[in-house]
Amino acid sequence: MADENKPTGPDLAKGVALTDIADGGMLVGHVGGDEVLLARRGNELFAVGAHCSHYHGPLAEGLMVGDTVRCPWHHACFSLLTGEPLHPPALSPIDCWSVEQQDGKVFVKEKREAKPAPRAKPAGAPPGRIVIVGGGAAGFAAAEMLRRQDYKGSIVMLSNDDAAPVDRPNLSKDYLAGNAPQEWMPLRGDDYYKDNGIELRLKADVAAIHPQAKEVSLGDGGKVPYDRLLLATGAEPVRLQLPGAGLPHVHTLRSLADSTAIIERAKTAKRAVVIGASFIGLEVAASLRARQIEVHVVAPEKRPMERILGPAMGDLVRALHEEHGVIFHLEDSPVAIEAKQVKLKSGGTLEADLVVMGVGVRPRLTLAEKAGLTIDKGLIVNARLETSAPGIFAAGDIARWPDPHSGQPIRVEHWVVAERQGQTAALNMLGHGEAFDAVPFFWSQHYDMPINYAGHAEAWDEIAVEGDIAAKDCLVRYKQRGRTLAVASIYRDVASLQAEVAMERERA
């Protein structure tokens, strides 16, 4: 029997012929016990770790763009020169090795330290203290980027959560399904904050922001001064105002505590009702089916996720869930929840000892509103993610920014977008003046079927399909007046990356 842990491919320390690697090509081999990706661009050769530092995706199956490589799974991007993670969701670098050429062969030599490429020093003195309100994707990514840029000032993170920043996308996926232990969930261990001088205050209730005084007041009467402030308050799940909505077996899902509470209830539950056919709702349905719980989904729309993915993709998602035993009650809605059942508008009744509401979220804008910041379908920011108050920035679910790809101000609720905005806001709080121009991206997992979505299309006049949706092998383009605004894909990873790159290079 073959050793599954044995490195694959050629021994790159012993060398491979240069002609074995096409220009723009990638080759996986090994050096000692490490799998190494060897990439070529013209006469330049790069050797880096073969796997993404996010979920261990195979980088050789991704896309090389210039001197970067992009992960096929969740579109993380790494520098081939330094190993630095340039685009989340990856936040950790990959290893790098030295490369030498001799007599028509390429040799991968010693491992070298991965260091971020230095940026031009911004004008002016750096701020002495940066305060981040929020402990989610945007807030954590901002703090991490500040220290990555060798910022020496004070960083205070104020989070109203009782847990340090966690991998939120997993809360409705593997963690809820029982396939990921709780120790996998924190984005970093507790020592990270201490070692990097990040003052993380959990269960911190921020009562108000005072732009003139440049301070934040807390619910306990305390005050925290700042030189720059990042608002990354995120969103909160909508809880329908129904009779019985407050019963103990009725849950929403946003935090680690929420997911853990659902898991605890699921240990004894036999029948669950998921209210809402959103991505979160259907991921919850799939996770509960993995626990052998009978699942009913109640939603007002004709097809799940049709508004985002279109009718054919919506039909596929529904069929997939039905194959796994989920029972849909579409074009219907709940009117009351009781201890053991949910009553429907249609007159039907569903037995349920677990109810999960997945009907969307609303941005947490109260602090911004009270502070007098400009609000319009979100917290308005400029291209640098700065609000109407100088020195106050915003990132993540609350921010509505001028999107150069659609030519419109947009606000989206994607984990990867929040992380990327947090990083850009961090750079701009240091004075770099960078515009946020990333193409929005998210992914969803339904049983064995991943869906990747790049771009932003609130409306379209054409859907162009490459491949076969029913066969779960497709790239779907959402177009307006002939221009691709977004793409959704199933098992078309390279095509999805190529479409994302094309959208990055295009402006409205």
C-alpha positions in Angstrom: 0.0 0.0 0.0 1.4 3.4 -1.0 2.4 5.8 1.8 -0.2 8.6 1.7 2.2 11.0 3.5 5.0 10.5 0.9 5.6 13.7 -1.1 4.5 13.5 -4.7 6.3 14.7 -7.8 10.0 15.1 -8.6 12.6 15.8 -6.0 13.2 19.5 -6.8 16.4 19.5 -4.7 17.9 17.2 -7.3 16.7 19.4 -10.1 14.3 19.2 -13.0 14.8 20.2 -16.6 13.8 23.8 -17.4 11.9 22.5 -20.4 9.7 20.5 -18.0 8.1 23.8 -16.9 6.3 25.8 -19.6 6.3 29.6 -19.4 3.4 30.5 -17.2 3.2 26.9 -15.9 3.4 25.3 -12.5 4.9 22.0 -11.3 4.4 20.3 -7.9 7.4 18.4 -6.5 9.0 18.2 -3.1 12.1 19.2 -1.1 12.6 16.9 1.8 9.2 16.4 3.3 7.7 19.6 2.0 5.5 19.8 -1.1 6.7 22.7 -3.2 5.2 24.5 -6.1 7.6 25.5 -8.8 6.3 28.3 -11.1 7.8 29.9 -14.2 7.4 33.3 -15.7 9.7 33.8 -18.6 13.1 33.3 -17.3 12.0 33.8 -13.7 11.4 30.8 -11.4 9.7 30.8 -8.1 9.4 28.1 -5.4 6.7 28.3 -2.8 4.5 26.1 -0.6 2.1 24.0 -2.7 -0.9 24.6 -0.5 -3.0 27.6 0.4 -2.7 28.6 4.0 -6.5 29.1 4.3 -8.0 25.6 3.8 -5.0 23.9 2.2 -6.3 24.3 -1.3 -3.9 23.0 -4.1 -2.3 26.1 -5.6 -1.1 24.2 -8.7 -4.8 23.8 -9.7 -5.3 27.6 -9.4 -4.1 30.5 -11.6 -0.8 32.2 -12.0 -1.2 35.9 -12.6 2.1 37.8 -13.1 4.2 37.1 -10.0 1.2 35.8 -8.0 -0.7 32.6 -7.6 -4.4 32.3 -6.7 -6.1 29.5 -4.9 -8.8 27.6 -6.8 -11.0 27.1 -3.8 -11.6 30.5 -2.2 -9.6 32.9 -4.4 -6.8 33.7 -1.9 -3.8 35.2 -3.6 -0.1 34.9 -2.7 3.1 36.6 -3.9 5.4 34.2 -5.6 8.3 36.5 -4.7 7.7 36.6 -0.9 4.9 34.2 0.0 2.9 37.0 1.4 -0.9 36.6 1.4 -2.1 39.4 -0.8 -5.8 38.7 -0.8 -7.9 37.0 1.9 -9.3 34.7 2.9 -5.7 33.6 3.5 -4.0 35.6 6.2 -0.9 33.6 6.7 2.1 33.4 4.3 3.3 30.4 2.4 6.9 29.2 2.6 9.4 30.2 0.0 12.6 28.6 -1.3 15.6 29.8 -3.2 15.9 28.7 -6.9 19.0 28.2 -9.0 19.5 27.4 -12.7 22.4 25.4 -13.9 23.1 23.6 -17.2 19.5 23.6 -18.3 18.2 22.4 -15.0 16.3 24.1 -12.1 17.3 23.3 -8.5 15.2 24.3 -5.5 17.6 25.1 -2.6 17.2 26.3 1.0 14.0 27.6 2.5 14.0 31.3 3.1 12.1 33.6 5.4 8.9 34.9 4.0 8.7 38.7 4.4 6.1 41.1 3.1 7.4 43.4 0.3 8.1 46.8 1.8 5.7 49.6 0.9 6.6 53.2 0.3 6.5 55.0 3.6 3.5 57.3 3.8 3.9 61.0 4.5 3.4 62.2 8.0 3.7 60.6 11.4 1.8 57.4 12.0 -1.2 57.6 14.4 -0.4 56.8 18.0 -3.5 54.8 18.8 -5.9 53.0 16.5 -9.2 51.7 17.9 -11.2 49.0 16.1 -14.9 48.6 17.0 -15.8 45.0 16.0 -14.3 41.6 16.4 -15.3 40.0 13.1 -13.6 39.5 9.7 -12.9 43.2 9.0 -11.7 44.1 12.5 -9.3 41.2 12.7 -7.9 41.6 9.2 -7.3 45.3 9.9 -5.4 44.5 13.2 -3.3 41.8 11.5 -2.4 44.1 8.6 -1.4 46.9 10.9 1.1 44.7 12.6 2.2 43.1 9.3 3.1 46.7 8.2 5.2 47.0 11.3 2.9 49.6 12.9 4.3 50.3 16.3 1.4 52.2 17.8 -1.4 51.0 20.1 -4.2 48.8 18.7 -7.4 48.4 20.8 -10.1 46.0 19.5 -13.5 46.4 21.1 -15.8 43.4 20.5 -19.2 42.8 22.0 -18.7 39.1 21.4 -17.6 36.7 24.1 -15.2 34.9 21.8 -12.1 36.0 20.0 -12.5 36.4 16.2 -13.5 33.1 14.6 -13.8 31.6 11.1 -17.4 32.6 10.7 -18.1 30.9 7.3 -17.4 27.5 9.0 -20.1 28.1 11.7 -22.9 27.0 9.2 -20.7 24.5 7.4 -18.3 21.9 8.8 -18.4 23.1 12.4 -22.2 22.9 12.6 -22.2 19.5 10.7 -19.8 18.1 13.2 -16.8 17.8 10.9 -14.6 20.6 12.4 -13.7 20.7 16.1 -14.1 23.9 18.1 -10.3 24.3 18.3 -10.2 24.9 14.6 -12.5 27.9 14.8 -10.4 30.8 16.2 -8.7 32.8 13.5 -5.7 33.0 15.8 -4.9 31.5 19.2 -5.1 33.6 22.4 -1.3 34.1 22.4 -1.4 35.9 19.1 -3.0 39.0 20.5 -0.6 39.3 23.4 2.4 38.5 21.3 1.4 41.2 18.8 0.4 43.8 21.2 -3.2 43.8 20.2 -5.5 44.8 23.2 -8.6 42.6 22.5 -11.4 43.5 24.8 -14.3 41.0 24.7 -17.8 41.7 25.9 -17.1 45.4 25.3 -20.3 47.4 24.9 -19.5 50.5 22.9 -22.1 53.1 23.8 -21.1 56.0 21.5 -18.5 57.5 19.3 -17.4 61.2 19.7 -15.7 62.4 16.5 -14.9 65.8 17.8 -13.3 64.5 21.0 -11.8 61.5 19.1 -12.9 59.1 21.7 -15.2 56.1 22.2 -17.4 55.8 25.3 -18.3 52.4 26.7 -21.4 51.1 28.4 -19.6 50.9 31.7 -18.7 54.6 31.6 -15.2 54.1 30.4 -13.7 56.1 27.5 -11.1 55.1 24.9 -9.3 57.8 23.0 -8.2 57.3 19.4 -6.2 58.9 16.6 -7.8 56.7 13.9 -11.0 54.7 14.3 -12.3 51.7 12.3 -15.9 50.9 12.5 -16.3 47.2 11.7 -19.5 46.5 13.7 -20.8 44.0 11.1 -24.4 42.8 10.9 -26.9 41.1 13.1 -29.3 38.3 12.1 -32.9 39.2 11.6 -35.3 37.6 14.0 -38.9 37.5 12.7 -41.4 39.1 15.1 -43.7 36.1 15.4 -45.5 34.6 18.4 -43.1 32.2 19.9 -40.0 33.6 18.3 -38.3 33.9 21.7 -38.8 30.3 22.7 -35.5 28.5 23.8 -35.5 26.1 20.8 -35.6 29.0 18.3 -32.1 30.2 17.1 -30.4 32.5 14.7 -26.8 32.0 13.5 -24.1 34.6 13.6 -21.6 33.8 16.4 -19.7 30.9 17.7 -22.1 30.8 20.7 -25.1 30.7 18.3 -23.6 27.7 16.4 -22.6 25.9 19.6 -26.2 26.4 21.0 -27.7 24.9 17.8 -25.3 21.9 18.0 -26.3 21.3 21.6 -30.0 21.4 20.7 -29.3 19.2 17.7 -28.0 16.4 19.9 -31.6 15.6 21.0 -33.6 17.1 18.2 -35.4 14.9 15.6 -37.1 17.5 13.4 -35.9 20.9 12.5 -37.5 23.8 10.6 -35.2 26.2 8.9 -37.0 29.5 8.1 -35.4 31.1 5.0 -33.8 29.6 1.9 -30.7 31.9 2.0 -27.2 30.6 1.7 -26.9 30.5 5.5 -30.3 28.8 5.8 -29.5 26.1 3.3 -26.0 25.5 4.7 -27.7 25.0 8.1 -30.1 22.6 6.5 -27.3 20.6 5.0 -25.4 20.5 8.3 -28.4 19.3 10.2 -29.0 16.6 7.6 -25.5 15.5 8.2 -26.6 14.9 11.8 -29.5 12.8 10.6 -32.2 15.3 11.6 -35.3 15.7 9.6 -35.3 19.1 8.0 -38.0 21.3 6.6 -37.2 24.6 4.9 -39.9 27.3 4.8 -39.4 30.3 2.5 -41.6 32.9 0.6 -39.8 32.7 -2.7 -40.6 30.3 -5.6 -37.0 29.0 -5.8 -34.2 29.1 -3.3 -31.6 31.8 -4.1 -33.2 32.7 -7.4 -32.7 36.4 -6.8 -28.9 35.9 -6.6 -28.2 32.9 -8.8 -31.1 32.8 -11.3 -33.8 30.1 -11.9 -31.7 27.3 -13.2 -29.1 27.4 -10.4 -32.0 27.8 -7.9 -33.6 24.6 -9.2 -30.3 22.8 -9.0 -29.8 23.9 -5.3 -33.3 22.8 -4.5 -32.9 19.4 -6.2 -29.6 18.8 -4.5 -31.1 19.4 -1.0 -34.2 17.3 -1.8 -31.8 14.4 -2.8 -30.5 14.6 0.7 -33.9 14.6 2.3 -34.7 18.2 2.8 -38.4 19.0 2.4 -39.2 22.5 1.0 -42.3 24.6 1.8 -41.8 27.4 -0.7 -44.1 30.4 -1.3 -45.1 30.0 2.3 -44.1 31.6 5.6 -44.5 30.9 9.4 -47.1 32.7 11.4 -46.4 31.3 14.8 -43.9 29.0 16.6 -44.9 26.8 19.5 -42.9 24.4 21.7 -43.1 21.5 19.3 -44.4 22.9 16.0 -44.4 25.8 13.5 -47.7 27.1 12.0 -47.7 28.2 8.4 -49.6 30.9 6.6 -50.9 28.3 4.2 -52.6 26.6 7.2 -50.2 23.8 7.5 -48.3 22.8 10.7 -44.8 21.4 10.9 -43.5 19.4 13.8 -40.2 20.9 15.1 -38.1 20.6 18.2 -35.4 22.9 16.7 -36.1 26.1 14.6 -33.4 28.1 12.9 -34.1 31.5 11.4 -32.0 32.2 8.3 -33.8 35.2 6.9 -30.9 37.6 6.4 -29.0 40.2 8.5 -29.2 43.9 9.0 -26.1 46.1 9.3 -25.3 47.5 12.7 -25.5 51.2 12.0 -26.7 52.6 15.3 -23.3 53.9 16.5 -22.6 55.6 13.2 -26.0 57.2 13.1 -25.7 58.5 16.6 -22.3 59.9 15.7 -23.8 61.9 12.8 -22.0 60.0 10.1 -23.5 59.9 6.6 -25.9 57.0 6.2 -27.6 55.9 3.0 -28.4 52.2 2.7 -25.3 51.6 4.8 -22.5 53.7 6.2 -21.2 55.8 3.3 -17.4 55.7 2.7 -15.2 57.0 -0.1 -12.8 54.9 -2.2 -10.3 54.8 0.7 -13.1 53.6 3.0 -13.1 56.8 5.1 -16.5 58.0 6.4 -17.8 61.6 6.3 -15.8 62.2 9.6 -12.1 62.5 9.0 -10.1 59.8 10.7 -13.0 57.4 11.0 -13.0 54.5 8.6 -15.5 51.7 8.0 -15.2 48.1 6.6 -17.3 45.0 6.3 -21.1 44.6 6.3 -21.9 48.2 7.2 -19.8 50.0 4.6 -21.3 51.2 1.3 -18.5 52.1 -1.0 -18.1 53.4 -4.6 -17.6 50.2 -6.6 -15.4 50.8 -9.7 -16.6 47.7 -11.4 -20.4 48.4 -11.3 -20.0 52.2 -11.2 -22.4 52.2 -8.3 -22.2 52.5 -4.6 -22.7 49.0 -3.1 -22.8 47.3 0.2 -22.3 43.5 0.4 -22.2 41.0 3.3 -19.4 38.7 2.3 -16.7 37.4 4.6 -13.9 37.8 2.1 -15.0 41.4 1.2 -14.9 42.3 4.9 -11.4 40.9 5.3 -10.1 42.7 2.2 -11.8 46.0 3.3 -10.3 45.6 6.8 -6.8 45.4 5.2 -7.3 48.4 2.9 -8.7 50.4 5.8 -5.6 49.5 7.9 -3.3 50.7 5.2 -5.2 54.0 4.8 -5.3 54.6 8.6 -1.5 54.5 8.2 -1.7 57.1 5.4 -1.1 55.0 2.3 -4.2 56.4 0.4 -5.2 53.1 -1.4 -8.5 52.8 -3.2 -10.5 49.7 -2.4 -11.1 48.1 -5.8 -11.4 44.3 -5.1 -14.0 42.3 -7.0 -16.5 40.9 -4.4 -16.2 37.2 -3.8 -18.0 34.5 -1.7 -18.4 30.8 -1.5 -21.0 28.4 -0.3 -21.0 24.7 0.4 -23.9 22.3 0.0 -23.1 18.7 0.8 -20.3 17.9 -1.8 -21.2 20.8 -4.1 -19.3 24.1 -3.8 -20.6 27.3 -5.3 -18.1 30.2 -6.0 -19.5 33.6 -6.8 -17.3 36.6 -8.0 -18.6 40.0 -8.8 -21.8 41.8 -8.0 -25.0 41.7 -10.0 -28.2 43.1 -8.4 -30.0 42.8 -11.7 -29.2 41.3 -15.1 -30.7 41.0 -18.6 -28.9 37.9 -19.7 -27.6 34.7 -18.1 -24.9 32.9 -20.2 -24.1 29.3 -19.1 -20.9 27.5 -20.0 -21.1 23.8 -19.2 -24.0 22.0 -17.7 -25.8 23.3 -14.6 -27.7 20.1 -14.0 -24.4 18.1 -14.2 -22.9 20.4 -11.5 -20.2 21.5 -14.0 -20.7 25.1 -15.0 -19.7 28.7 -15.1 -22.7 31.1 -15.1 -22.3 34.7 -16.3 -24.7 37.3 -15.1 -24.7 40.1 -17.7 -26.2 43.6 -18.2 -26.1 45.1 -21.7 -23.5 42.5 -22.8 -21.1 43.1 -19.8 -20.4 40.4 -17.3 -21.2 41.7 -13.8 -20.7 38.5 -11.9 -20.1 34.8 -12.3 -21.2 31.7 -10.3 -19.4 28.5 -10.8 -19.5 24.8 -9.8 -16.2 22.9 -10.3 -15.0 25.4 -12.8 -12.3 26.9 -10.5 -9.8 28.2 -13.1 -12.5 29.7 -15.2 -13.9 31.4 -12.1 -10.5 32.8 -11.3 -10.0 34.0 -14.9 -13.4 35.7 -14.8 -12.4 37.4 -11.6 -9.2 38.7 -13.1 -11.0 40.0 -16.1 -13.4 41.9 -13.9 -10.5 43.3 -11.9 -9.0 44.7 -15.1 -12.3 46.3 -16.3 -13.9 49.4 -14.9 -17.4 50.7 -15.5 
